[in-house]
């Protein structure tokens, strides 16, 4: 009998998302939750239970980031980066102070989304698409998807599309930590050092003080890092679907792009897991969860719940946007609207230049972690009529 852990699911379905999610759901015995020995916590894979736990912030709190102090021996920069991470809102209780911080971030994201308008995003998308070759295989992830996501992140946080290469490298290094893709000590230290450099860069660019503006600086760093791999993988899912679409690849898709993007987020959510801790003895369905126990909301698996989604393993561009890909309730991702808008503009630019797309599965390499899905390379050929 296979062990009930996310590692088993990843091993079985690393190259096939259907097998990955089917394996996770086979662990719950119809309860929507199972105990994962590797994570030493309860993993929620049922859609309705996932929403319910996300709403119960007084019973299931956010987990603080706590690592052994001797881990950073010999690297003051890693220790400083760790302090920035500890101050990020995702590691703090979702109480009144969190609500205030979330509002500040929403103002930042909303300013970028509305005050900037979509002109800058469209310009960045068009330039990115125009670099792609016609009718020949192209490595799209590193040459187009990630650079576009990095520029969108820059627009969101700094309202500028110019991204120094070292900044993108640091953001990606930090992302590996959050996504659970590089668990080794050397990778952890590298991520902390990258966060410290990002904090310095953001403080300089926005005129903030490391000592006096620690909270907003930590959340800006979080917002900046979060955009990179997640938006890239979202767009990969969209391109993969368009390569398989029976109706073809044409401008008739334009009015329905918002639904297509939402379905891509449901079908294979870039961000998979959100951690919680039980603040008291509580119940999740029939499970008794003791105070202090770890709980993981697996929104990726919840989005494939057959009890909620008809033909959950089928990509349906007309499906109603019920996904949990951006989280749910008071801790929903503050950059969700901006990310969706960026994805829609990229696809609009693709449709303006190309009329067909072919997926090269053999040249695509995944980079999935415990907490997120990702890529090392993705190959497509794009053609014109």
N, C-alpha and C positions, 0 to 999 in steps of 0.2 A: 504493500500500500504506500502510495507516495505521501511524503510529508507535507502537511498543510502549512506552507510558508509562501511568501511572495517570491522567494528565490526559486522555488519549484515552478511557479507559474511563468517566471521570466525564462527559465531554462527551457520549458516546454514550448513557449510561444514567443521566443525572442524575435523570430522573423515573421510571425503570423499573429496579428492582434486578436483574431477570432479565437485561436487556441489559448492565448494568454488570458483573455477574459473568461472564457469557458472554464478554464482550470480554476481560476479564482472563485467563480460561482459554484463549482463542484465542491468546494470546501465548506460551504455554509449550511448544508443540509436543509436548505429552504428557509433558514432563519434570517438571512440577510447579514449575518455576522459570524466570524469564527476567530479562534484564538491562534495567533501566529507565534510559534515558539522562538523563531529567529528574532523577531521584533520584540518579543516578550510583551505583547499587547493584543488587544482586541481589534480586529480589522473589520470595518463596516463596509459591506459591498452592496447592500440593498438600497435602492433609490430613496424610498420614503423614510427609512430609518436614518439614512445619511442626512437628509434634510432636518429630521427631528432632532438629532444630536447637535447639528450645527446651530439650531435655534436655542438650545438649552445651555446658554453661556454661564448660567449660575451653577450648573451641575458639572459641565465639562469645560474646563478652562484651557487657555493656551499654555503650551509647555515652555518654560524658560530654557534658555540655552546655558547649560552648565557643563564645562569640560575641566579635566584635571589641570591644576595650576602649573604643574611641572611639565605639561605638554609644550609650553611655550619657552622653556628654558633655552636660552641662547638666541632668541629672536624677539627683540623688543617690538619690532614692527608687527609681528604676528600677534603679540599681546594687545597692541593698540587696535589692530583690526578686529580682534575678538571682542574688545570693549564696544566697538561700533556695532558689531553684530548683536551683542547682548541688548543693545538699546533699540533694536528694530522692533516695530510694533507686532510683528508676527510671533514674537517670543514673550509678549506681555498679555496680561488679562484683558478680556474684551469688555471692560467696564467703562465708566464715564470718561476717564482720562484717555482711553483708547478711542472713544467716539470723537473726542476733540482732535486727536492726532489724525484720525481718519478724515475728518472734515478738512483739515489743512492740506492733506494729500489730494483730496478730491478737488480742492480749489486749484492745485497745481495741474492735475490731470485735465480738469475741466477747462482751464485757461488754454492749455495746449490744444484741446479738442475744438473749442468754440472760438476763442479769440484769434488763434492762428488761422482758423478755417482749414479747409482741406487743400488749399493751393500748394502749400509747401510739401505736404505728403504726396500729392499728385506729381509734383516736380521730381521728387526723390524716386518715386515709383517708376516714372517714365525713363529717367536716366538709367535706373537699374535694369529695366527691361531692354532698353536699346543696346545694352552691352552684350546681350545674349545672341549667339550665332543662329543662323537660319538653316534648318534642315540638316543639322549634324548634332551628334550627342554632345551634351554640355554638362559639366559638373555644376549643377545649379545651386546646391546648398552653400558652398564656400564662396562662389563667385557672385551670387545674387541674393539668395534668401537671407543669409546671416548679415551681409553688409546692409541690406535694406532694413532689417530689424534693428541693427545697431544705430542707423541713422534716425529711425523712428524714435528709439529710446532717447537719443540726443535731443530731438525736437520736443519730446515730452518733458524732459527735465530741464533743458537749457535753451530751448527754442532756437537751436542752431543744428544744421544737418552735418556740420563738419565734425568728424570723429577721428582723433588721433589713433593710429594703429595700436599703440601700447594700451590705450584705454579699453578698446574692444577686447584685447587679449586679457586684460585684468578682469573685465566683466565676465568673460567666458570661464576663466579660471575659478572665479567665485561661484558661478552657476553650477559648476561640477560638484561643489560641496553641497549646495542646496538641493540638487537633484539626486544626490546619493550615487553618483557615477564614479567617483574617485575616493574610496574610503580610507586609503592609506594615510599614515601620519604625515608623510612628506606632502601629500596633496592637500591635507587639511591645513598645514602651515602655509602652503603656497596660496590657498584661498584667503586665509586671514591677512597675509601680507598684501594680497591684491586689493582686499577691501580697504585696508589702510591707505593705499595709494589712491584708490578711487575717492575716498573721503577727502583727501587733500585736494585732489583735482576738482571735485564738486564744490568744496568750500571756496576755492580760489575763483572758480567760474561764476558762482552765485553770490560772492561777497559775504560768505558766512564764516563764523568762528567755530573752530573745532571744540573749544571749551564752552562757549555760550549757546551754541545752536546745535547741540549734540543730537537732540531728538529728531528734528526735522532733517538734519544731515543724514542720520542713520536711515530714515525712511526714504529719502531721496536716493540713497545708494541702493536700497532694497528695490525700489521702483525701477531704477536704471538697470540693475542686474537681471531682474525678472523678465524684462522684455526680450532679451536676446534669443535664447534657445526656444522659448515658448512660441513666439511669433513665427520663428523660422519653421518649427515643426507643424504649426497650424497651416502655414502656406504649403508645405510639402503635402499634407493630407489633401488640401484642395486640388493641387496639381495632379496628384495620383488619381483622385476621383475623376477629374476632367479627362484623364487619359482613358478611363474605362466607361465613360458616359455613353449610353446608347444613342442619345439624341445628338451627339456630336458636340462640337466646340465652336460656338458662334455667339454673336452679340445678343441673341434672344435670352441669354443667361443674365444680362445686366440687371433687369428689374428684380431678380431673385437672389442677388449676391449675398444679401444679409442672411437669408435663410441657409444658403449654401455654407457660409462661414460658420453659422451656429451649428449646423449638422456636423461639420468637420470637427468642431470642438467636442461634440457629443460622441462622435464615432470613435475617436482615439485621442482623448484629452491630453494635451501636452503636459499639464501639471496633474499628477495622479493622486497625491496623498496630502492631507492636512492633519497635523498631529494635535491631540488633545490629552488632557489628564483629568481623571475623575476627581472632583473636589470633595466628594462624599460618596458613601455607598449608593449606587444608583443601578437602574436597570436599563439595558438596551435590548428591547424585545424580551426574550426569555432568559437573557444572560444577566447574571448579577455581576456588576463591576465594582470591585472594592475601591475604597478611597486611595488615591495615589496611583491607580493602575493607568497604563497608557492605552489610549484609544486612537485609532487611525481611521480617518474618513477617506475611503478609497473612492474618490469621485469618478475615476476612470471606469471602475467596475460598475458603480452605481448607474452610470450612463449607458451601460449595456444590460440593464435589468429587464429581462423579458416580461416581468410582471407589469411593467410600466410602458415599455416601448415595443410595439408590434414589430416583428422582424428586426430585433435590436442589432443584429450583425450585418444588416443591409444599410448602406449609405443612401438616405432618402433626402434629397435636396428640398423637398416640400414639407418635411416634418416640422411640426411646431417647435419653437425654440424653448424646450423644457430642460435643457442640459444643466449640469452642475459644474461645467468646465471652468467657470470663474469662481467657484465656491457658492455659498448660499448664506442669506441672512446678513447679520451685522458684520461679518468678516469677508464679505464678497470682495473680490479684487477691485481696487479703486481705478485701475487702468483698463478695465474691461471694455468700456465704450471706445477708448482710444485704440486699443489693440484691434478690435473688430473693424474700426474705420480704416486703419492702416492695411489690414488684410484685404478689405474690399477694394481699396484703391490700387493695390498691387494687382489684383485679379482684373480690375478694369483696364489697367495698362497692358496686361497680357492679352486680353481680348481685343484691344485696339490694334495690336501689332501682329498677332498670330491667329491662325484659324484651326490649328490642329496641334496635338501634343501626344508624344509617345513616351512611355515610361520604360526605362532600362533597369529592370529589377536586379539584373546581375551585377550592375555597377553601383548599386545603392548599399550603403553600410550604415547600420543602426548603431546608436549609442545610448541605449536605454539604461536608466538607473532605477533605484527603488522608488524614488519620489517623482520621477518625470520621464517622459519619452524624449528621444532625441536622435540626432544623426551625426555621422562622420562624413558622409558623402551621399549625394542624391543626383542621379543622372536622368535627364529628359532630353528629347529632341523636339524642337518647336518649329512648326512650318507655317508658310503663308500660302494663300490660294494663288 
